[in-house]
Amino acid sequence: MIVRRVARGDAEAIVALLNPIIRAGGLTAMDQSFTADEQRAFIDGLPPGAIYLAAVEAGTIVGIQDVLPLPDGTGAISTFVRLDRHGRGIGRTLTRATLARARQQGYRRLVALVRADNPTALAFYQAVGFRVAEIEPAVPGREVRLVFPVTAGDSHALPRP
Ligand SMILES: CC(C)(COP(=O)(O)OP(=O)(O)OC[C@H]1O[C@@H](n2cnc3c(N)ncnc32)[C@H](O)[C@@H]1OP(=O)(O)O)[C@@H](O)C(=O)NCCC(=O)NCCS
């Protein structure tokens, strides 16, 4: 497996990975399938400082992870691994590469917003070093906010005891 930056030519492959996850339901806040054009527009419109990586196996994109910059050195991370390739370390490999870039680029913390009814994602982010910071009473359903302190000792990043 290699990890590389996403390019606009990856749009078709990304929607082929993403749309079955959206259609499966309950795994992401996204509820509408994407077209390749919409995905291309997303790639073209990535703001400075964004990170968007693809895990590629035998020429096929099997996972994607993005970090979108928020104020104050925070990045919002999302991870999607092909439904038929879960549990093989793809998400972990992507996260290692993303964290290295996030450090280089000066991010202070990464946050993941995960549906409270998505135990796989909650377990995944905690397994790769995120900690639950808060549970948001969002409607519909609750979202759990997990934080990874990119900067050691970043007190803002850690959940309060
Ligand atoms: C969450 C997701 C990205 C994890 O990717 P993955 O490649 O399957 O995860 P990995 O194989 O790298 O797992 C890393 C660790 O996470 C934990 N983990 C992953 N899946 C798990 C599961 N189903 N149950 C419990 N722990 C799990 C394990 O600790 C695992 O380490 P281990 O294999 O050494 O035990 C993937 O399940 C996915 O794409 N889900 C659908 C989309 C989604 O929910 N995204 C998150 C919202 S942004």
The ligand as a MOL file (V3000), in Angstrom:
LIG
                    3D

  0  0  0     0  0            999 V3000
M  V30 BEGIN CTAB
M  V30 COUNTS 48 50 0 0 0
M  V30 BEGIN ATOM
M  V30 1 C -13.4980 3.9910 10.7460 0
M  V30 2 C -12.6630 3.4650 9.5720 0
M  V30 3 C -12.0700 4.6470 8.8010 0
M  V30 4 C -11.5050 2.5870 10.1590 0
M  V30 5 O -10.6340 2.2210 9.0840 0
M  V30 6 P -9.9170 0.7820 9.0380 0
M  V30 7 O -8.9340 0.8050 7.9460 0
M  V30 8 O -10.9730 -0.2650 8.9970 0
M  V30 9 O -9.1950 0.7560 10.4710 0
M  V30 10 P -7.8270 -0.0030 10.8140 0
M  V30 11 O -7.8870 -1.3870 10.2610 0
M  V30 12 O -6.6780 0.8530 10.4400 0
M  V30 13 O -7.9490 -0.1030 12.3970 0
M  V30 14 C -7.0970 0.6080 13.2990 0
M  V30 15 C -7.5710 0.3060 14.7100 0
M  V30 16 O -8.9000 0.8270 14.9060 0
M  V30 17 C -9.6360 -0.0630 15.7580 0
M  V30 18 N -10.7870 -0.5670 15.0020 0
M  V30 19 C -10.9960 -0.5200 13.6620 0
M  V30 20 N -12.1720 -1.0960 13.3400 0
M  V30 21 C -12.7070 -1.5280 14.5030 0
M  V30 22 C -13.9180 -2.2130 14.8560 0
M  V30 23 N -14.8160 -2.5610 13.9170 0
M  V30 24 N -14.1520 -2.4710 16.1590 0
M  V30 25 C -13.2700 -2.1340 17.1160 0
M  V30 26 N -12.0850 -1.4870 16.8440 0
M  V30 27 C -11.8350 -1.1910 15.5670 0
M  V30 28 C -8.7160 -1.2040 16.1290 0
M  V30 29 O -8.0970 -0.9000 17.3610 0
M  V30 30 C -7.6890 -1.1700 15.0140 0
M  V30 31 O -6.4290 -1.6250 15.3970 0
M  V30 32 P -6.0930 -3.2160 15.3630 0
M  V30 33 O -6.5100 -3.7010 14.0010 0
M  V30 34 O -4.6160 -3.2320 15.5670 0
M  V30 35 O -6.8790 -3.8250 16.4300 0
M  V30 36 C -13.5160 2.5480 8.6380 0
M  V30 37 O -14.1960 1.5980 9.4310 0
M  V30 38 C -14.5320 3.3110 7.8080 0
M  V30 39 O -14.2290 3.8040 6.7370 0
M  V30 40 N -15.7790 3.3980 8.2990 0
M  V30 41 C -16.8540 4.0440 7.5330 0
M  V30 42 C -16.7070 5.5430 7.4790 0
M  V30 43 C -16.6150 6.1460 8.8610 0
M  V30 44 O -17.3250 5.7820 9.7840 0
M  V30 45 N -15.7010 7.1110 9.0040 0
M  V30 46 C -15.5090 7.8200 10.2450 0
M  V30 47 C -16.3270 9.0620 10.2640 0
M  V30 48 S -15.3510 10.4220 9.6650 0
M  V30 END ATOM
M  V30 BEGIN BOND
M  V30 1 1 1 2
M  V30 2 1 2 3
M  V30 3 1 2 4
M  V30 4 1 2 36
M  V30 5 1 4 5
M  V30 6 1 5 6
M  V30 7 2 6 7
M  V30 8 1 6 8
M  V30 9 1 6 9
M  V30 10 1 9 10
M  V30 11 2 10 11
M  V30 12 1 10 12
M  V30 13 1 10 13
M  V30 14 1 13 14
M  V30 15 1 14 15
M  V30 16 1 15 16
M  V30 17 1 15 30
M  V30 18 1 16 17
M  V30 19 1 17 18
M  V30 20 1 17 28
M  V30 21 1 18 19
M  V30 22 1 18 27
M  V30 23 2 19 20
M  V30 24 1 20 21
M  V30 25 1 21 22
M  V30 26 2 21 27
M  V30 27 1 22 23
M  V30 28 2 22 24
M  V30 29 1 24 25
M  V30 30 2 25 26
M  V30 31 1 26 27
M  V30 32 1 28 29
M  V30 33 1 28 30
M  V30 34 1 30 31
M  V30 35 1 31 32
M  V30 36 2 32 33
M  V30 37 1 32 34
M  V30 38 1 32 35
M  V30 39 1 36 37
M  V30 40 1 36 38
M  V30 41 2 38 39
M  V30 42 1 38 40
M  V30 43 1 40 41
M  V30 44 1 41 42
M  V30 45 1 42 43
M  V30 46 2 43 44
M  V30 47 1 43 45
M  V30 48 1 45 46
M  V30 49 1 46 47
M  V30 50 1 47 48
M  V30 END BOND
M  V30 END CTAB
M  END
